[in-house]
Every structure is written in structure tokens, then in C-alpha cells.
Amino acid sequence: MSTRPKPVLLGMDGGGTVTTTWIADAEGRILGRGHSGPSNIKAVGAKSAMTELDFSVLSAFRDANLEPCPIEVSCLGLAGFDRPRDKDWLQHWASETVWARRLLLVNDGDLVVAAGTPDGWGVGVIAGTGSIAVARGRDGSKGRAGGWGYLFGDEGSGYAVAIAGLRRVARLADGRDPRRSPDSDPLTRLICNALGIATTDELIAVIYEERFNRAKIARLAIQVVAAHAEDPSLFADILEPAGADLARTVHAAARSVDIPPGPLPLAIAGSFLLSCAPVSNVMINRLNELGYNVQPTPVPNPVEGALVLARHELEIS
């Protein structure tokens, strides 16, 4: 076994697309990194979520060339796990795996706030497969908005944008939207190419196939963004509303912890939001119109926030 320092911190960021685990020493030096698939219990179910959590942790130990062992503090920031019942399930899982002496359970948005706000207060907004905003007030109070899942929430997310794009393609295909022919529609062409199909007649067979899950649908948002360069109407119809939805979510989260108009540290995360300037720009502009002086910080690795929180827990114990 390696003679490296014994790991004392573990941070995990689990979402609807990927689960990332980092192991670090007390000074925050990264010893190992692990990755696995989606661990959102609302999307993949408890059994699959547990499998992905275990794999991510074990792969981080392997990367560190260390045998799995109980470590001092673990912080898990997981999408879909922030209700009391979910936390009970996680506590049971963690007690069975016996690799954490102390377990800190937070929403994945808390990781973004910890990693991307200079003084530990502000709002963290995530828009990847799903969407949520989590806020922390100057007084330490916590609030949130969004995060209701894909059936009746996740506005402004990659999944929501992809679904809006698919609906538009379907309307063009059967004549409900007469603006252009499907044969000349850039979005139809890009989505069909991405799915490896020749025509929209094959869409149902692909999209409703059992293995074509929510995360794979969300990836089609890339095609919506790409197509809007050829078809500007996609901005007004899909991308601008997505940015406005995220601005409303951030605003609600800020109000929940009494952050007034003025300076607003805003940590931005999620594969879709970080890669889609048209949506993020609308979100920031709308917040500025509401009186906020938005100070955005991209957070490409929210798992860093898990280590920040774990280290803080270690210091105060």
C-alpha cells in the first residue's frame, strides 16, 4: 500500500449525469479522484444510486493508491437527496459501507455556494440535467428554489431545453408549426444527426427506448444551442425563456434568505449553464434588471465545495 498521508477528507458531488468523488488530506491536497454515473435517487432509483455512489468512492481510493478505509469527514452533496427521508436512506447506506466516521449531507447546490462565493454567502445556481438554486445569507441562513425534478420542475435545465427543442421538431414534422419545412430546419437536422437517424419518423423509437434516459435527452440541448446560430427564432422561443426561468429561480432563492437588491455573489455550475452563454447572459441580465449587481463565478468542479465544507467540519470539531 502507498505511504502517502492517510486521507482524512472525502467530498462527493452527485447529480443526474455524473457522480464525482475526491479524497484529500487535511490541507486539501487532492490524493485521488473517482467518477461514476448518475446518482440522483429520484431519477435512477435507490439501488442504482447506491451502486454509483459505491463505485465513485472506490474508484477515488484506487486512484489514490489507497485501500478503502474509514476516513475522518465525508461531505456528500447529492441532487435529489435533501429531503428528510432521503437523508435517512443515506445515513443507512453510509453506516453499512463504514468508510466515514463523520458524514455531512448537503444539497448539491450547497457545494456550489461553498466553492464559488468568496465570503461564503450568496446564491449557487445549477443547470445541468436538472436545475436548482441554493442560497446562503450573510447570517448563515439557508434557502433554496427550484429542484422539483423533471416532471414539474427543472426549468432552465438542459433537459427542459432539450424537451422544448424536441417538441418544436415534432410540431414542424407534422405541420402544427408552419414557419418552415422540416427539410430545411437546422434543429431537425442537428437532432437527427445527433441521434443517428435519417428522419423524424424514427424519433419515437429512439427517444422512448428504455436505455435512452433523461441524461441522454438533456444532452440534446447542445443541438438547440448550435441550431440557434442558423435559426435566431430559437433564442426567443427556447433559450431566452430558459435564462429568464433561471433568473426567477435565483431571485426566489436570494429572497428566501433576505439578500436584498445590490451585490450578489452568484456561483454558476452545471454542464449546460456553463457551456451556454446565451442562457447565462439572459439570466444575469434579468437579475441586474431586478436591481442586483451580479458577481458571477463559474464553478466547473462543485466537488471542491464538498471538500471546503468537510474541512470546515473538521476544523470546528
C-alpha positions in Angstrom: 0.0 0.0 0.0 1.1 3.6 -0.7 3.0 5.6 2.0 1.1 8.7 1.2 -0.7 10.6 4.1 -3.8 9.0 5.4 -6.9 10.6 3.7 -9.0 12.5 6.2 -11.5 14.2 3.9 -13.8 12.9 1.2 -16.0 15.1 -1.0 -18.7 14.0 -3.4 -20.8 15.7 -5.9 -23.6 13.5 -7.3 -26.1 14.6 -9.9 -28.3 13.5 -12.7 -25.4 12.8 -15.1 -22.2 12.0 -13.2 -21.0 11.4 -9.6 -17.6 12.7 -8.7 -15.6 11.9 -5.6 -12.3 13.5 -4.4 -10.2 12.3 -1.5 -7.9 14.8 0.1 -5.6 15.3 3.1 -6.3 17.7 5.9 -4.5 20.5 4.0 -6.8 20.0 1.0 -4.2 18.3 -1.3 -6.1 16.0 -3.7 -5.0 12.4 -3.3 -7.5 10.6 -5.6 -10.4 11.3 -7.9 -13.3 8.9 -8.7 -16.2 9.1 -11.2 -19.3 7.1 -11.9 -22.7 7.6 -13.5 -25.8 9.4 -12.2 -26.8 9.0 -8.6 -29.9 11.2 -8.3 -32.2 8.8 -6.5 -35.3 10.5 -8.0 -34.1 9.8 -11.5 -32.4 6.4 -11.2 -33.8 4.8 -8.1 -32.2 3.7 -4.8 -30.5 0.6 -6.0 -28.8 2.2 -9.0 -27.9 5.3 -7.0 -26.2 3.2 -4.3 -24.2 1.3 -7.0 -22.9 4.6 -8.5 -22.1 6.1 -5.0 -20.1 3.0 -4.1 -18.3 2.9 -7.4 -17.3 6.6 -7.3 -15.9 6.2 -3.8 -14.0 3.0 -4.5 -12.5 4.5 -7.7 -11.3 7.5 -5.8 -9.5 5.2 -3.3 -8.0 3.3 -6.2 -6.8 6.5 -7.9 -5.1 7.5 -4.6 -3.5 4.0 -4.5 -5.0 3.5 -1.0 -7.1 0.8 0.5 -10.7 1.8 1.3 -10.9 2.7 5.0 -13.0 4.9 7.3 -11.9 8.5 6.9 -12.5 11.4 9.3 -15.0 13.6 7.5 -17.1 13.0 4.3 -19.3 15.6 2.7 -21.8 14.4 0.2 -23.6 16.9 -2.0 -26.2 15.0 -3.9 -29.1 16.0 -6.2 -32.4 14.6 -5.1 -31.2 13.7 -1.6 -32.1 16.7 0.5 -35.4 15.7 2.0 -35.5 14.1 5.5 -36.5 10.7 4.1 -33.6 10.8 1.6 -31.1 11.7 4.3 -32.3 8.7 6.4 -31.6 6.5 3.4 -28.1 8.0 3.0 -27.3 7.6 6.7 -28.2 3.9 6.4 -26.1 3.5 3.3 -23.1 5.2 4.9 -23.4 3.1 8.1 -23.3 -0.1 6.0 -20.3 1.0 3.9 -18.4 2.0 7.1 -16.0 4.4 5.3 -16.9 7.6 7.0 -16.5 8.5 10.7 -18.5 11.7 10.3 -20.9 12.3 7.5 -22.1 15.7 6.3 -25.1 15.6 4.0 -26.0 18.7 1.9 -27.7 19.6 -1.3 -25.5 19.7 -4.4 -26.2 23.4 -4.6 -24.5 24.0 -1.2 -21.3 22.7 -2.8 -21.6 25.4 -5.5 -22.1 28.2 -2.9 -19.1 26.9 -0.9 -16.8 26.7 -3.9 -17.9 29.8 -5.7 -18.7 32.6 -3.3 -15.7 34.5 -1.8 -17.2 35.1 1.6 -19.5 32.0 1.9 -22.8 33.8 1.2 -24.7 34.3 -2.0 -26.5 32.0 -4.4 -25.4 28.9 -6.2 -27.3 28.0 -9.3 -27.0 24.7 -11.1 -28.4 23.9 -14.6 -27.2 20.6 -15.9 -29.6 17.7 -16.5 -31.8 19.4 -13.8 -31.8 22.8 -12.2 -31.8 24.4 -8.7 -30.7 27.5 -6.8 -29.4 27.3 -3.2 -28.8 30.4 -1.2 -26.8 31.2 2.0 -27.4 34.5 3.8 -24.8 36.7 5.4 -26.2 35.4 8.8 -25.7 31.8 7.7 -29.3 31.1 6.9 -30.1 28.7 4.1 -32.8 28.7 1.4 -33.5 27.2 -2.0 -35.7 27.5 -5.0 -36.4 25.0 -7.8 -35.1 21.5 -7.7 -38.6 20.0 -8.1 -37.5 17.4 -10.7 -38.1 16.9 -14.4 -41.9 16.1 -14.1 -42.9 19.5 -12.8 -39.7 21.5 -12.4 -36.1 21.8 -13.6 -36.9 25.0 -15.5 -33.9 26.3 -17.5 -32.1 23.0 -17.3 -30.5 21.1 -20.2 -33.4 18.6 -20.0 -36.0 21.4 -20.2 -34.3 23.0 -23.2 -33.9 19.6 -25.0 -37.6 18.8 -24.4 -38.6 22.2 -25.8 -36.4 21.5 -28.8 -37.9 18.1 -29.4 -41.4 19.5 -29.1 -40.6 22.1 -31.7 -39.2 19.5 -34.1 -42.3 17.4 -33.6 -44.6 20.4 -34.4 -42.6 21.1 -37.5 -42.7 17.5 -38.6 -46.5 17.2 -38.5 -47.4 20.7 -39.7 -48.5 22.3 -36.4 -45.7 24.9 -36.8 -45.9 26.2 -40.4 -42.8 28.5 -40.1 -40.5 26.3 -42.1 -40.3 22.8 -43.7 -38.7 20.1 -41.6 -36.3 19.5 -44.5 -34.8 23.0 -44.1 -34.9 23.2 -40.3 -31.5 23.3 -38.7 -32.7 22.0 -35.4 -34.4 19.0 -37.0 -31.2 18.3 -39.0 -28.9 18.5 -35.9 -31.1 16.4 -33.7 -31.5 13.7 -36.3 -27.7 13.7 -36.9 -27.0 13.5 -33.1 -29.4 10.6 -32.8 -28.1 8.8 -35.9 -31.4 8.7 -37.6 -32.4 9.8 -41.1 -35.8 11.3 -40.5 -38.1 12.4 -37.7 -40.2 9.3 -38.3 -37.6 7.4 -36.2 -37.7 9.8 -33.2 -40.2 7.9 -31.1 -38.3 4.6 -31.4 -35.1 6.3 -30.2 -36.3 8.7 -27.5 -38.7 6.2 -25.9 -36.2 3.3 -25.9 -35.6 2.2 -22.3 -31.9 2.9 -22.2 -32.3 6.4 -23.6 -32.6 8.1 -20.2 -33.1 11.6 -19.0 -29.4 12.5 -19.1 -29.1 11.4 -22.7 -32.2 13.5 -23.6 -30.6 16.5 -21.8 -27.5 16.3 -24.0 -29.7 17.2 -27.0 -29.7 20.8 -25.5 -26.4 21.2 -27.2 -28.1 20.9 -30.6 -30.7 23.6 -29.7 -27.8 26.0 -28.8 -26.0 25.1 -32.0 -29.1 25.4 -34.2 -29.9 28.9 -32.9 -26.9 30.3 -34.9 -28.8 29.4 -38.1 -32.3 30.0 -36.7 -32.5 33.0 -34.4 -36.1 32.3 -33.5 -34.8 29.5 -31.2 -33.4 32.2 -28.9 -36.7 33.9 -28.4 -38.7 30.6 -28.3 -36.4 28.5 -26.1 -33.1 29.9 -24.9 -34.3 33.3 -23.6 -37.2 31.8 -21.6 -34.7 29.3 -20.1 -32.5 32.1 -18.9 -35.5 34.0 -17.5 -36.6 30.9 -15.7 -33.2 30.6 -14.0 -33.2 34.3 -13.1 -36.6 33.8 -11.4 -35.2 30.8 -9.5 -32.1 32.7 -8.3 -34.2 35.6 -7.3 -36.5 33.4 -5.2 -33.6 31.7 -3.5 -32.0 35.1 -2.7 -35.3 36.4 -1.2 -35.6 33.3 0.9 -32.5 34.3 2.9 -33.2 38.1 2.7 -30.5 39.0 0.3 -31.7 42.4 -1.0 -31.0 44.0 -4.4 -27.4 45.1 -4.5 -24.2 43.0 -4.7 -25.0 39.3 -5.3 -22.2 36.7 -5.3 -23.5 34.2 -7.8 -21.8 30.8 -8.3 -22.7 29.1 -11.6 -22.5 25.4 -12.2 -23.9 22.6 -14.3 -22.7 21.4 -17.7 -25.5 23.1 -19.6 -25.3 26.5 -17.9 -21.5 26.7 -18.1 -21.5 25.9 -21.8 -24.4 28.0 -22.9 -23.6 31.7 -22.9 -26.9 32.8 -24.4 -28.8 31.4 -21.4 -26.4 32.5 -18.7 -26.3 36.0 -20.2 -30.1 36.3 -20.1 -30.1 35.1 -16.5 -27.5 37.6 -15.4 -29.2 40.5 -17.3 -32.6 39.7 -15.8 -31.1 39.7 -12.3 -29.4 43.0 -13.0 -32.7 44.4 -14.1 -34.1 43.3 -10.7 -31.6 45.5 -9.0 -28.8 43.1 -8.3 -25.2 43.7 -9.0 -24.4 40.2 -10.1 -20.8 39.0 -9.5 -20.8 35.6 -11.3 -18.2 32.9 -10.6 -18.1 29.7 -12.7 -17.7 26.5 -10.7 -16.7 23.7 -13.1 -15.9 21.4 -10.1 -18.6 21.7 -7.4 -16.9 18.8 -5.6 -14.3 21.3 -4.5 -17.1 22.8 -2.3 -17.6 19.5 -0.7 -14.0 19.5 0.5 -14.4 23.1 1.7 -17.3 22.0 3.8 -15.6 18.9 5.0 -12.5 20.8 6.0 -14.7 23.3 7.9 -16.4 20.5 9.7 -13.0 19.0 10.7 -11.8 22.4 12.0 -14.8 23.1 14.2 -14.9 19.5 15.7 
